[in-house]
Amino acid sequence: MAETGVVVLAGTPIGDAEDAPPRLLRLLAEADVVAAEDTRRLRALATRLGVTIGGRVTSYHEHNEAARAAELVEAAAAGATVLVVTDAGMPGVSDPGYRVVRSAVEAGVRTTAVPGPSAVLASLALSGLPTDRFCFEGFLPRKAGERRRALAELGTEPRTMVFFEATHRIAETLTAMAEAFGADRDAAVCRELTKTYEEVKRGGLAELAAWAADGVRGEITVVVAGMVPEPATAADHVGEVLTLVASGHRLKEAATTVAERSGVSRRELYQAALAARDQSAGYRDASSSSSSKEAD
């Protein structure tokens, strides 16, 4: 058998052809097999890039992905360089690519990637929302009930969330998001990124839903801020302090310990715990007095 080849996942432009990485151009010309989500779009891209595809072109899309993955991995195992591309963006990110990687891993065939344009990362960077932690949720369910349930599960998600959505569903989706996350939750709708009519609309979800009601065209990504938890108060941690006191700790010592791990003011926590302890003691004394009178 020939020396083992490689499966290469390569990002393609999401709009502007000048964003194509040089390595993509070289691989389009040199790869033995080029697997494309849409072969016509691939050839159109090659024309825009001024590249002649040198190898065999085959289709690789959601309807034949499972079966075609085995063929591509077999070709790579025989020594071929197999290039996998999608219509736009990175293979495997809401596009075909995952199954061929899994098949290659299981077969012990080398895989690598050509990093390139990504609507997810471009939208996240342009949104103006926190980027230190985020999650990609892809397309939400089309049916209203399933979409509500999916959004409800994300109601307490603290990370910035990135979604894809179709133009004819964007207004409905933004409205559902406003209902699930709150009308004022910050978000951004990014459309036609890197293209002539690129636009990023930022605001609260209800505001964006109203804006989208008249229709929004183009490729769309929605970025939504995660939930910001309510700051903890002394009252939230009084029980922890009293539990430590009950186990033998002094009140000040217990308040200091809990304050350090909760971030709550030690003074406020001490005062709240003191008041709660005194109130509890007063209630017990009153109960004891009432019981004595009844006994008399």
Disulfide bonds with the S-S distance in Angstrom:
none
